[in-house]
């Protein structure tokens, strides 16, 4: 069994690193396109990237310990290592941050404190259950003992996580329909609201799906631990989702091109939909006749209280 456990842990680690690379790309786009964003938005992005960096290298440490320094040692194959920290503890904290953000945006749009409170309650349950899961894994110290000692907290953690995601999806779908009412103003404003909330719903469904698949594999395949292939990178799904929401305010376009003495190049522009004057960071090169620019607008997350002027 230990070798089977670590096989799926290795697959999960590969996916974890792949998603970490995507996250770093999203981070660079965000800070290049939206340098004028609110400080707490920037702080959230920095916090998420920092937590994911810690999680990724903690997971990499375990893989090096198992397949490098401890290669051939069967006891090492069954050793939990730092997985108790990198998977459930870091995963539930990152999920809590992301679900709090989504819940807060729903509250801004709906002004419904009950919905926000319900989302936060379920998210807090998953946070506590995730930490509980990590403590139990740390105590068990062996992968072979996890299923018998950790069924209730792990199932609670994953079930509450998926439940919070589904609540977010249901709320966003409801307010997406409501956003088409005349009270929200012009068609342009409705379009902006619909785009942001639809993207939130789509990412919420993806997060909920991963959590449910993880829960299913954990409960129904107790002797194999297939769920490690999904559980290890679960936090990356949340992190990439929230960075995708932030970066959804920008899109790729093409500026007019001109010809230099050596080569003709059309520059790429990341800018907010609807903006007319691209402003941002210039990346100049000796062979480029035009600069590549990342441009964004910080007020495109909209609700009833912060609708753009039209």
C-alpha positions as CSV (number, residue, x, y, z in Angstrom):
1,X,0.0,0.0,0.0
2,X,2.7,2.6,0.7
3,X,4.0,2.4,-2.8
4,X,0.5,2.9,-4.2
5,X,0.0,5.9,-1.9
6,X,3.1,7.6,-3.1
7,X,2.4,6.9,-6.7
8,X,-0.8,9.0,-6.5
9,X,1.0,11.6,-4.4
10,X,3.6,11.9,-7.1
11,X,1.0,12.4,-9.7
12,X,-0.6,15.0,-7.5
13,X,2.7,16.8,-7.1
14,X,3.2,17.0,-10.9
15,X,-0.2,18.7,-11.3
16,X,0.5,20.9,-8.3
17,X,3.7,22.3,-9.9
18,X,2.0,22.8,-13.2
19,X,-0.8,24.8,-11.6
20,X,1.8,26.7,-9.6
21,X,3.4,27.8,-12.8
22,X,0.0,29.0,-14.1
23,X,-0.5,30.9,-10.8
24,X,2.8,32.8,-11.3
25,X,1.8,33.8,-14.8
26,X,-1.5,35.1,-13.4
27,X,0.3,37.0,-10.7
28,X,2.6,38.7,-13.2
29,X,-0.3,39.7,-15.4
30,X,-2.2,41.1,-12.4
31,X,0.6,43.3,-11.1
32,X,1.5,44.5,-14.5
33,X,-2.1,45.3,-15.6
34,X,-3.5,46.7,-12.3
35,X,-0.9,48.7,-10.4
36,X,-3.6,51.0,-9.2
37,X,-5.8,48.4,-7.5
38,X,-6.8,48.7,-3.9
39,X,-4.2,47.8,-1.4
40,X,-6.2,45.0,0.2
41,X,-6.7,43.4,-3.2
42,X,-3.0,43.5,-3.8
43,X,-2.4,42.2,-0.3
44,X,-4.8,39.2,-0.9
45,X,-2.9,38.3,-4.1
46,X,0.4,38.5,-2.3
47,X,-0.9,36.4,0.6
48,X,-2.3,33.7,-1.7
49,X,0.9,33.5,-3.8
50,X,3.0,33.4,-0.6
51,X,0.9,30.6,0.9
52,X,0.9,28.6,-2.3
53,X,4.7,29.0,-2.5
54,X,5.1,27.6,1.0
55,X,2.6,24.8,0.1
56,X,4.4,23.9,-3.1
57,X,7.9,23.7,-1.6
58,X,6.6,21.8,1.4
59,X,5.1,19.2,-1.0
60,X,8.3,19.2,-3.0
61,X,10.3,18.5,0.2
62,X,8.3,15.4,0.8
63,X,8.8,14.1,-2.8
64,X,12.6,14.7,-2.5
65,X,12.6,12.9,0.8
66,X,10.7,9.9,-0.6
67,X,12.1,9.5,-4.0
68,X,15.5,11.1,-3.4
69,X,17.2,10.8,0.0
70,X,14.9,8.0,1.2
71,X,14.7,6.0,-2.1
72,X,14.4,2.3,-1.5
73,X,13.4,2.7,2.2
74,X,9.9,1.2,2.6
75,X,9.4,3.1,5.9
76,X,9.9,6.4,4.2
77,X,7.2,5.5,1.6
78,X,4.7,5.3,4.5
79,X,5.9,8.5,6.2
80,X,3.5,11.4,6.2
81,X,6.3,14.0,6.3
82,X,5.0,17.5,5.9
83,X,1.8,16.5,4.0
84,X,-0.3,17.1,7.1
85,X,0.6,20.8,6.7
86,X,0.9,21.3,3.0
87,X,-2.3,19.6,2.0
88,X,-5.2,20.0,4.5
89,X,-4.0,22.9,6.6
90,X,-2.8,25.1,3.7
91,X,-5.6,23.9,1.5
92,X,-8.4,24.9,3.9
93,X,-6.8,28.3,4.7
94,X,-6.5,29.2,1.0
95,X,-10.0,28.0,0.3
96,X,-11.3,30.1,3.2
97,X,-9.6,33.2,1.8
98,X,-11.0,32.6,-1.7
99,X,-14.5,31.8,-0.4
100,X,-14.5,34.9,1.8
101,X,-13.7,37.0,-1.2
102,X,-16.4,35.4,-3.4
103,X,-18.9,35.8,-0.5
104,X,-18.0,39.4,0.0
105,X,-18.5,40.2,-3.7
106,X,-21.9,38.5,-3.5
107,X,-22.8,40.7,-0.5
108,X,-21.7,43.8,-2.4
109,X,-24.0,43.0,-5.3
110,X,-27.0,41.6,-3.3
111,X,-26.7,43.5,0.0
112,X,-28.0,40.3,1.5
113,X,-26.2,39.7,4.8
114,X,-27.9,36.3,5.3
115,X,-26.4,34.8,2.2
116,X,-23.0,36.2,3.1
117,X,-23.3,34.8,6.6
118,X,-24.3,31.4,5.4
119,X,-21.3,31.2,3.1
120,X,-19.0,32.3,5.8
121,X,-20.4,29.8,8.3
122,X,-19.9,26.9,5.9
123,X,-16.5,28.1,4.9
124,X,-15.5,28.4,8.6
125,X,-16.6,24.8,9.1
126,X,-14.3,23.6,6.3
127,X,-11.5,25.7,7.8
128,X,-11.8,24.1,11.2
129,X,-12.3,20.6,9.7
130,X,-9.2,21.1,7.5
131,X,-7.0,22.0,10.5
132,X,-8.5,19.1,12.4
133,X,-7.6,16.8,9.5
134,X,-4.1,18.1,9.5
135,X,-3.7,17.6,13.3
136,X,-4.9,14.0,13.0
137,X,-2.6,13.3,10.1
138,X,0.4,14.7,12.1
139,X,-0.6,12.4,15.0
140,X,-1.0,9.3,12.7
141,X,2.4,9.9,11.0
142,X,1.7,7.0,8.7
143,X,-0.3,7.0,5.5
144,X,-1.5,3.5,6.2
145,X,-3.3,4.7,9.3
146,X,-5.0,7.7,7.8
147,X,-8.2,6.1,6.7
148,X,-9.0,4.5,10.0
149,X,-8.1,7.6,12.1
150,X,-9.2,10.5,9.9
151,X,-12.4,9.6,8.1
152,X,-14.8,12.0,9.9
153,X,-12.7,15.2,9.8
154,X,-11.5,14.7,6.2
155,X,-15.0,14.0,5.0
156,X,-16.3,17.0,6.9
157,X,-13.6,19.2,5.4
158,X,-14.2,18.2,1.8
159,X,-18.0,18.2,2.1
160,X,-18.1,21.6,3.7
161,X,-15.7,22.9,1.0
162,X,-17.8,21.7,-1.8
163,X,-21.0,22.9,0.0
164,X,-19.5,26.5,0.3
165,X,-18.6,26.4,-3.4
166,X,-22.1,25.3,-4.4
167,X,-23.6,28.1,-2.3
168,X,-21.4,30.6,-4.0
169,X,-22.4,29.2,-7.4
170,X,-26.2,29.2,-6.6
171,X,-26.0,32.8,-5.3
172,X,-24.1,34.0,-8.3
173,X,-26.5,32.4,-10.7
174,X,-29.4,34.0,-8.9
175,X,-27.9,37.4,-8.9
176,X,-26.8,37.0,-12.5
177,X,-30.5,36.7,-13.4
178,X,-31.4,39.6,-11.1
179,X,-28.7,41.8,-12.6
180,X,-30.7,41.9,-15.9
181,X,-33.4,43.9,-14.2
182,X,-33.6,47.6,-15.1
183,X,-32.4,48.8,-11.6
184,X,-28.9,48.0,-12.6
185,X,-28.9,50.6,-15.4
186,X,-27.6,50.4,-18.9
187,X,-26.8,47.4,-21.1
188,X,-23.1,48.1,-20.8
189,X,-23.4,47.9,-17.0
190,X,-25.4,44.7,-17.2
191,X,-22.8,43.2,-19.5
192,X,-20.0,44.0,-17.0
193,X,-21.9,42.5,-14.1
194,X,-23.0,39.4,-16.1
195,X,-19.4,38.8,-17.2
196,X,-17.9,39.0,-13.7
197,X,-20.6,36.9,-12.0
198,X,-20.7,34.3,-14.7
199,X,-16.9,33.8,-14.4
200,X,-17.3,33.5,-10.6
201,X,-20.0,30.8,-11.1
202,X,-17.8,28.9,-13.6
203,X,-14.8,28.9,-11.3
204,X,-17.0,28.0,-8.3
205,X,-18.3,24.9,-10.2
206,X,-14.8,23.8,-10.9
207,X,-13.7,24.2,-7.3
208,X,-16.8,22.3,-6.1
209,X,-16.2,19.6,-8.6
210,X,-12.6,19.0,-7.5
211,X,-13.7,18.8,-3.9
212,X,-16.5,16.4,-4.6
213,X,-14.2,14.1,-6.7
214,X,-11.7,14.2,-3.8
215,X,-14.4,13.3,-1.3
216,X,-15.7,10.5,-3.5
217,X,-12.3,8.9,-4.0
218,X,-11.5,9.3,-0.3
219,X,-14.7,7.6,0.9
220,X,-15.0,4.9,-1.7
221,X,-11.4,3.8,-2.3
222,X,-10.0,3.6,1.2
223,X,-7.3,1.1,0.5
224,X,-5.7,2.9,-2.4
225,X,-5.8,6.7,-1.5
226,X,-6.5,7.6,-5.1
227,X,-7.7,10.9,-3.7
228,X,-4.1,12.2,-3.1
229,X,-3.9,12.8,-6.9
230,X,-6.6,15.4,-6.5
231,X,-6.2,16.6,-2.9
232,X,-2.6,17.8,-3.2
233,X,-3.4,20.4,-5.9
234,X,-6.8,21.3,-4.6
235,X,-5.7,24.6,-3.1
236,X,-4.2,25.6,-6.5
237,X,-7.7,25.4,-8.1
238,X,-8.9,28.0,-5.6
239,X,-5.8,30.2,-6.0
240,X,-5.9,30.2,-9.8
241,X,-9.7,30.8,-9.7
242,X,-9.4,34.0,-7.7
243,X,-6.5,35.3,-9.8
244,X,-8.5,34.5,-12.9
245,X,-11.4,36.6,-11.4
246,X,-9.0,39.5,-10.8
247,X,-7.5,39.2,-14.3
248,X,-10.8,38.9,-16.0
249,X,-11.0,42.7,-16.1
250,X,-8.2,42.6,-18.8
251,X,-8.1,41.2,-22.2
252,X,-5.6,40.7,-25.0
253,X,-5.9,43.0,-28.0
254,X,-3.6,44.3,-30.7
255,X,-2.3,47.8,-31.1
256,X,-1.7,49.3,-34.6
257,X,1.7,48.1,-35.9
258,X,4.4,50.0,-37.6
259,X,7.5,48.8,-39.4
260,X,11.0,49.1,-38.0
261,X,14.2,48.8,-40.1
262,X,14.5,45.1,-39.4
263,X,11.1,43.6,-38.5
264,X,7.4,44.4,-38.3
265,X,5.8,43.5,-35.0
266,X,2.2,43.9,-33.7
267,X,2.3,44.6,-30.0
268,X,0.1,42.8,-27.5
269,X,-2.0,44.8,-25.1
270,X,-3.7,43.7,-21.9
271,X,-6.3,46.3,-21.2
272,X,-9.7,46.7,-19.6
273,X,-12.7,46.2,-21.9
274,X,-14.1,49.6,-22.8
275,X,-10.9,51.5,-22.1
276,X,-9.7,53.7,-24.9
277,X,-6.2,54.9,-23.9
278,X,-3.8,52.0,-23.0
279,X,-1.6,53.0,-20.1
280,X,0.8,50.7,-18.3
281,X,4.2,49.3,-18.2
282,X,6.3,49.5,-21.3
283,X,8.6,46.6,-22.2
284,X,11.0,48.0,-24.8
285,X,13.4,46.0,-27.0
286,X,15.9,47.0,-29.7
287,X,14.1,45.3,-32.5
288,X,10.6,46.4,-31.5
289,X,8.9,49.3,-33.2
290,X,6.2,49.4,-30.5
291,X,6.1,48.5,-26.8
292,X,4.2,45.6,-25.2
293,X,1.8,47.0,-22.6
294,X,-0.2,45.5,-19.8
295,X,-3.2,47.8,-19.0
296,X,-6.1,47.4,-16.5
297,X,-8.7,49.2,-14.7
298,X,-9.2,48.8,-11.0
299,X,-13.0,49.5,-10.7
300,X,-14.3,46.6,-12.9
301,X,-15.4,44.5,-9.9
302,X,-18.9,45.8,-9.7
303,X,-21.9,45.8,-7.4
304,X,-24.8,48.1,-6.6
305,X,-22.6,50.4,-4.6
306,X,-19.6,50.6,-7.0
307,X,-21.1,50.5,-10.5
308,X,-19.0,52.2,-13.2
309,X,-20.2,55.5,-14.5
310,X,-22.0,55.2,-17.8
